[in-house]
Amino acid sequence: MKLSRPVSWFLLAFGVWSWFIWITFVKNLWQDGSGLAFDDAGDPTGYFWVHLLLAIASFLLGTGVGAVGFRGVRALRGELPDDSRQDSGGETRNEPGDEHVVQRQ
């Protein structure tokens, strides 16, 4: 499957955003002083565990989505537009990795 450039960049940006948001969320959850995440004895509550699992799952999904976007961006970097593969004489030139392409005149 081939992703377009905007879709690849969007997925990569989503992955980066996910890292920023969920790491910040876990830091804030860990330092919670409202009594929701930790009880009076300092032990984690159900709220803490549910939100920690939510953050981990979202972080992993965001990482996967970002990795797909990164691979899409990397794949598009190596491509040349079709008309840029012709030399000044109108002949199509081969690029590295095009050994499998058979050209007919």
BAFI-3210 file (N, C-alpha, C; in Angstrom, 3 decimals, decimal comma, padded with zeros to 6 digits):
// residues 105
n [1|2|3|4|5|6|7|8|9|10|11|12|13|14|15|16|17|18|19|20|21|22|23|24|25|26|27|28|29|30|31|32|33|34|35|36|37|38|39|40|41|42|43|44|45|46|47|48|49|50|51|52|53|54|55|56|57|58|59|60|61|62|63|64|65|66|67|68|69|70|71|72|73|74|75|76|77|78|79|80|81|82|83|84|85|86|87|88|89|90|91|92|93|94|95|96|97|98|99|100|101|102|103|104|105]
n.u [000,844|000,494|001,054|-000,151|001,669|000,615|-000,958|000,949|002,592|000,689|000,108|002,634|002,933|000,797|001,748|003,997|002,691|001,155|003,141|004,031|001,651|000,718|002,897|003,175|000,683|000,917|002,996|001,692|-000,373|001,069|002,008|-000,247|-002,151|-004,691|-006,041|-007,332|-005,744|-004,096|-004,554|-005,064|-003,015|-001,089|-001,187|-001,796|-004,897|-007,953|-008,645|-006,127|-004,864|-006,582|-006,378|-003,652|-003,326|-004,917|-003,375|-000,984|-001,871|-002,819|-000,460|001,098|-000,458|-000,371|002,365|002,627|001,035|002,485|004,868|004,064|003,458|006,029|007,437|006,039|006,696|009,459|009,557|008,475|010,383|012,445|011,421|011,097|009,523|007,693|008,402|010,927|012,674|013,553|016,149|017,904|017,690|015,263|015,173|014,434|015,996|017,629|017,243|018,960|018,096|016,212|016,630|014,972|013,141|011,824|012,367|010,676|011,080]
n.v [-001,171|002,236|005,331|008,686|011,796|013,896|012,311|010,585|012,428|013,438|011,146|010,710|013,108|012,769|010,610|011,783|013,781|012,158|010,959|013,254|014,171|011,907|011,190|013,515|013,439|011,124|011,934|014,039|012,574|010,945|012,828|013,693|015,504|015,661|013,621|011,765|009,947|008,756|007,354|008,364|007,056|006,943|005,007|003,665|004,293|002,899|004,663|005,654|003,314|002,621|004,900|004,927|002,549|003,262|005,390|004,055|002,245|004,076|005,452|003,394|002,754|005,243|005,339|003,222|004,184|006,489|005,292|004,021|006,308|007,455|005,545|005,842|008,500|008,227|006,423|007,968|009,933|008,878|008,733|009,806|012,214|011,117|012,428|013,417|011,418|011,249|011,815|014,525|013,796|012,564|009,945|007,374|007,129|004,770|004,384|003,846|000,708|000,108|-002,186|-004,305|-003,411|-003,617|-002,151|-001,153|-000,297]
n.w [000,000|-000,726|000,704|000,601|000,466|002,230|003,986|005,088|006,470|008,260|009,824|010,965|012,414|014,183|015,686|016,952|018,408|020,073|021,678|023,073|024,392|025,941|027,539|029,026|030,291|031,927|033,621|034,969|036,129|037,865|039,650|040,927|043,187|044,091|045,270|043,765|042,231|044,104|047,328|050,813|052,122|050,253|048,370|045,073|043,409|041,973|039,937|039,199|038,115|035,966|034,344|033,864|032,367|030,157|029,179|028,509|026,522|024,594|024,053|022,921|020,647|019,336|018,842|017,028|014,884|014,277|013,443|011,069|009,585|009,507|008,013|005,633|004,916|004,628|002,477|000,442|000,160|-001,387|-003,925|-007,319|-009,435|-012,361|-014,831|-014,259|-014,598|-017,113|-019,408|-021,105|-023,747|-024,032|-023,344|-021,033|-017,986|-015,878|-012,397|-009,261|-007,958|-009,822|-011,275|-011,767|-013,553|-016,770|-019,790|-022,685|-026,074]
ca.u [000,000|001,260|000,386|000,174|002,542|-000,099|-001,378|002,159|002,985|-000,322|000,309|003,857|002,631|-000,055|002,619|004,776|001,721|000,806|004,245|004,016|000,444|000,572|003,979|002,781|-000,444|001,400|003,717|000,695|-001,077|001,989|002,166|-001,587|-002,319|-006,113|-006,601|-007,955|-004,812|-003,509|-005,354|-004,366|-001,823|-000,137|-001,333|-002,552|-006,325|-008,462|-008,536|-004,738|-004,573|-007,357|-005,811|-002,313|-003,512|-005,394|-002,235|-000,052|-002,482|-002,837|000,931|001,521|-001,170|000,204|003,689|002,418|000,554|003,629|005,831|003,525|003,677|007,468|007,796|005,467|007,508|010,750|009,357|008,224|011,611|013,270|010,748|011,221|008,375|007,908|009,081|012,303|013,480|013,966|017,293|017,642|017,389|013,946|015,318|014,229|017,207|017,388|017,684|019,341|016,944|015,321|017,161|013,887|012,258|012,132|011,884|010,464|011,178]
ca.v [000,000|003,464|006,462|009,981|012,624|014,501|011,280|010,146|013,465|013,488|010,014|010,961|014,168|012,165|009,820|012,712|014,387|011,133|010,869|014,450|014,232|010,833|011,280|014,611|012,972|010,201|012,757|014,728|011,557|010,504|013,911|014,130|015,805|015,866|012,474|010,822|008,908|008,099|007,554|009,069|006,294|007,034|003,851|003,984|003,961|002,365|005,760|005,673|002,159|002,724|005,951|004,499|001,598|004,050|006,140|003,112|001,763|005,184|005,701|002,335|002,946|006,425|004,967|002,431|005,072|007,320|004,465|003,876|007,596|007,618|004,691|006,462|009,673|007,724|005,818|009,039|010,720|008,273|008,723|010,934|012,308|010,360|013,197|013,709|010,241|011,306|012,702|015,583|013,203|011,948|008,544|007,136|006,591|003,904|004,839|002,708|-000,061|-000,154|-003,308|-005,217|-002,777|-003,913|-001,058|-001,482|000,872]
ca.w [000,000|-000,826|001,340|000,014|001,295|003,370|004,944|005,790|007,435|009,312|010,724|011,709|013,385|015,200|016,557|017,787|019,323|021,045|022,635|023,914|025,219|026,915|028,529|029,917|031,098|032,964|034,612|035,786|036,913|038,916|040,624|041,314|044,604|044,372|045,969|042,842|041,796|045,274|048,541|051,901|052,496|049,152|047,476|043,855|043,407|040,709|038,968|038,731|037,271|034,726|033,500|033,444|031,262|029,027|028,660|027,884|025,276|023,640|023,694|022,001|019,376|018,704|018,350|015,816|013,831|013,900|012,704|009,715|008,938|009,272|006,877|004,436|004,567|004,141|001,155|-000,524|-000,033|-002,415|-005,220|-008,236|-010,335|-013,594|-015,866|-013,876|-014,904|-018,508|-019,623|-022,080|-025,045|-023,997|-022,941|-019,607|-017,366|-014,726|-011,086|-008,414|-007,497|-010,951|-012,039|-012,091|-014,530|-018,171|-020,613|-024,099|-026,961]
c.u [000,884|000,440|000,775|001,040|001,786|-000,522|-000,178|002,582|001,984|-000,123|001,574|003,622|001,744|000,775|003,438|003,873|001,344|001,897|004,192|002,841|000,446|001,710|003,671|001,645|000,023|002,197|002,734|-000,086|-000,221|002,105|000,823|-001,674|-003,768|-006,736|-007,283|-007,021|-004,231|-004,384|-004,495|-003,088|-000,754|-000,189|-002,139|-004,003|-006,704|-008,378|-007,141|-004,488|-005,316|-006,734|-004,383|-002,415|-004,018|-004,230|-001,255|-000,603|-002,471|-001,431|001,417|000,834|-000,630|001,584|003,572|001,974|001,691|004,662|005,360|003,733|005,136|007,917|007,240|006,271|008,847|010,630|009,154|009,471|012,446|012,666|011,054|009,947|008,704|008,688|010,528|013,224|013,901|015,147|016,957|017,295|016,037|013,987|015,092|015,492|016,816|017,960|018,160|018,092|015,968|015,765|016,051|012,958|012,731|011,518|011,775|010,490|010,000]
c.v [001,226|004,603|007,748|010,768|013,271|013,481|010,796|011,160|013,586|012,364|010,198|012,030|013,637|011,351|010,696|013,360|013,404|010,980|012,049|014,424|013,161|010,788|012,392|014,174|012,059|010,950|013,450|013,753|011,125|011,549|014,430|014,345|015,959|014,722|011,477|009,653|008,119|008,373|008,216|008,355|006,348|005,867|004,250|003,505|003,318|003,404|005,801|004,537|002,215|003,753|005,642|003,510|002,299|004,792|005,215|002,615|002,860|005,520|004,656|002,455|004,158|006,149|004,154|003,281|005,968|006,551|004,240|005,178|007,835|006,784|005,258|007,663|009,225|007,136|006,894|009,878|010,184|008,303|009,979|011,009|011,614|011,139|013,527|012,535|010,216|012,250|013,678|015,028|012,516|010,482|008,429|006,525|005,744|004,539|003,634|002,006|-000,397|-001,343|-004,247|-004,663|-003,121|-002,806|-001,526|-000,218|000,917]
c.w [000,000|-000,221|000,636|000,987|002,462|004,428|005,751|006,839|008,573|010,317|011,564|012,782|014,512|016,191|017,491|018,825|020,431|022,100|023,596|024,896|026,306|027,927|029,530|030,837|032,232|034,023|035,546|036,663|038,103|040,021|041,130|042,823|045,007|045,152|045,060|042,512|042,962|046,494|049,622|052,323|051,408|048,194|046,246|043,961|042,069|039,594|038,366|037,747|035,939|033,794|033,060|032,285|030,004|028,368|027,945|026,549|024,208|023,159|022,684|020,641|018,620|018,142|017,066|014,640|013,343|013,105|011,265|008,942|008,600|008,082|005,574|003,976|003,994|002,742|000,091|-000,792|-001,183|-003,807|-006,015|-009,063|-011,658|-014,646|-015,512|-014,167|-016,366|-018,632|-020,738|-023,454|-025,087|-023,605|-021,435|-019,040|-016,161|-013,471|-010,299|-007,880|-008,604|-011,788|-012,504|-013,173|-015,938|-019,003|-022,059|-024,904|-027,911]
res [m|k|l|s|r|p|v|s|w|f|l|l|a|f|g|v|w|s|w|f|i|w|i|t|f|v|k|n|l|w|q|d|g|s|g|l|a|f|d|d|a|g|d|p|t|g|y|f|w|v|h|l|l|l|a|i|a|s|f|l|l|g|t|g|v|g|a|v|g|f|r|g|v|r|a|l|r|g|e|l|p|d|d|s|r|q|d|s|g|g|e|t|r|n|e|p|g|d|e|h|v|v|q|r|q]
***
